[in-house]
């Protein structure tokens, strides 16, 4: 009698498939993940019309497109994953998974895969839509935008797991992501470009988790981000990812927080 041999990839894929099925049954989370990021760029566009973007070297397109990607990362990845992880922990799913073949990292990676894939696909579609609808030219440094997105996905996954660590119930999971989400939308260059903020305020905002992602994505389309500026943004993003990994290892709870 032969025993099926599994690999980390096959185990994570199976878990991700199950998580995707459960995500489809959670109508509220599904709506927030798929449709809210499609609506918010309209608000960003209206807000951009009242700003002096030309003085900052920006256009409505270079303002709205990074914001659209930021909204997708926050809603489709960060917020959705917080709710998913807390719900699975409260239902003892995570605890049961640890008794099988899956390792801790595989459980977290497999659980995050549907949200990460959704955020990636949605970000690419939103970027393509903004380029077409806003008649934007081809990005002169598209590799910076790609790098920003590739850093933003694991960053939001890590921050989601950290937030879930301190979230007690599924009901509170609707609230605990809000501080980071509002802070990111208002101070990370999504709704208000850092270029039009006072220097001291902008310098502080540059250290926020999502700011380097917005800086790189926007720099890919403006082409005016220097090598030093890009390196600084990457450094901040990597530092936040490293912090998230440390915090997950230190504080993540696999059983209900009662």
N, C-alpha and C positions, 0 to 999 in steps of 0.2 A: 504494500500500500504506500504510494508515494505521497510526500508532503509538498504542498505548493511552496515554492521559494518566492519570497517577496523582497522587494528592494525599497530603500527609502522613497524613491520617486513613485513607485506603484502605491505605497502606503499613503503618501501625501496626496496623490491623485484621487485615490478612493475617498479619503476624508474630504477633500475639496469638493468632490462630486456630491457627497452627502450634504455638505454645508450649502452648496448652491441650491439644492432642492429645498432645504429649510429656509433659505433666504427668499425663495420665490413664494413661500407660504406666509411670510411676514409682510403684509401689505404696507404697513406704515414705513418700515425700514426701506422696503423696495421703492416706495414713492420718493422718499427723501434722497435715496442714493441715485436714482435714475432721472428724476424730473426736476428736482430743485436746482441742481447745477445748470440745467438748461434754461431756467428762468432768470436766475440771478445775474447773468451777464447783461441782460437787458437793463437791469437797474444800474449796473456799472457803467453802461453806455450813457444812460441819462445823466448820471453823476459826472461823467467825464466831460459832458457838453458844457458844464458850468465851471470848468477848471481852465486855467491858463496853461494848457499842455505844451503849446508851441515854445513858450519860454523855457520849459524844462526839456525841450528836445524830443517831445513825445507826440504821438497822434492818438486819435480815438482807438485805432486798431491796436497799437502797442500798449495801450492802457487796458483794453477789454480782454484781449487774448490771454495774457498771463492771469488776469483775474478769473477767467473762465476755467483755466486749468487748476488754479488754486481752489475754486469752489468744488471742483470734482474731487480733488484730493481730500478736502475737508469733509464732504458729505458722503461720497461714494466709498472712501477708504476709511478715514479716521472715525467718523461718527458711527457708520454702519458696523465697523469691526468692534468698537466698544460695546455696542448693544448685543452683538452676536456672542462675544466672548463671555460677557456677564450672564447672558441667558443660558449658555451651555454650562457654565460653572454652577449656576443655581439649580439646574436640572441634573447635576452630578454627571453630566456627560464627560467633562474633562477628566474627572476622577476615574471613571470607568475606562477611558481611553488609555490612561497611564498603566493599567493592569495588563494591557496587551503588548503587541510588538512595537507599537509606536513609541519613539523617544519623545522627550519633552519638546525639543526643537522642531521635530516633525509635526507634532500636534499643533503647535502655534503656527508653523509655516503653512500647513494644510488648511487650517482654519482661516488664515489670512488670504489664501490664494484667490477665492472668488471675489472678495472686495478689491484686491490688488488688480486682478484682471479687469474688473468693471471700471476701476479708476483709470487704468491705462487706455482701454478702448475708448472710453468716454472722453478722455483728454485729447486723444488723437482726432476724434470726430469733431470736438469743439474747436480745436485748432484749425482744422480744415474748413469748418463752417465760418469761423471768423475771417480767415484769409479770403474766402470767396465773397462773403456778404459785405465785408468792410473794404474790399478791393485793396488788399495789402500786397505789397511787392514780395518777391521771394526773399526769405530771410538770408542776410549776408553771412551769418554765423550760426547756422541751424544746429551745429554740434553742441553749442552752448545750451540751446533750448532742450535738446535731447538729454544732455547731462543733467540739467535741472530737473527734468521729469523723472529720470532714473534715480536721482537722489531723493526726490520728494516721495516716491512710493514707499521705499523702506523706512524713511523717516516717519511718515504718517502711520505706518504699521506699528513701528516701535512705540510711538507716542500713544497709539490706541491701546496697546497691551499694557503700557504703564498706567494709563487712565483707568482701564478695567481693573487693575490691581487695587485701586482705592475706591472702586464703585461697589456698593453693597448689594443693590438689588437691580432688577431689570427696569423698575420704575425710575430709580435714580440715574440709570444709564442715559436717560433722556436729558438729564441736566448736567451731569459732570463734564461732558465734552464742550459745553457752551462757552466757558471762559476762554479756552484756547481758540475756539472757533471765532468768537467775536474779536479777540485780540488780534488774531491773524488777519481777519478781514479789514480791520480798521488801521492796523499799524505795520503790516508786512508788505505794503505796496500793492494790495489788491484793489481796494476802493480809493485809496489816496496815495499817489506816487510819492516816494520818499524825496524825490527831487524838489518838491514844492514845500517840504517841511523845513522848519529851522534846523540848522546844522546839528545842534546838540540832541534834538529829538530824533533826527534821522540816524545819528550815530548809535543811539540806544536801540532804535527799531531794527537796525542792521543785525543785531545779535539775536533777534527772535527766531524761532525754529523755521518758519516758512519764508522768511525774508530772503535767504540765499536762493531758494528755489525760484521765487519771483524774479530776483535779480538776474539769474542765469537765463530763465525763459525769456524775459524781456530783452536781455542783452543779445540773444540770438537773433531777434527781429529788428533791433535798432542798429546793431553792429558797432556800438560805441562803448562796449564794455572792455576795459583794458585787461591785459593779462594779470596784472596785480589785483584788479577788482574781481576777476573770475576766480583767482586763486584764493582770495579772501572769502568769497562766497562758498567755495567748495570746503574750505577749512571749517567754517562755521557749521555747515550742514553735516560734515563728517563728525564733528565734535558732538552735535546733538544726537546723531545716530549712536555714537559710542556711549553717550550718557543713557540713552534709552535701553541699550543692551545691558548695561550695568544695572539699571533700575529694574528691568524685568527679572534678571537673575537674582536680584536681592529681595524684591518685594512681591513678585507675582504669586497670587494665591490660587491653588488648584481646587480648593473646596469652598463652599459657601462661607461668606464673611458674617457669621452670627456670633 
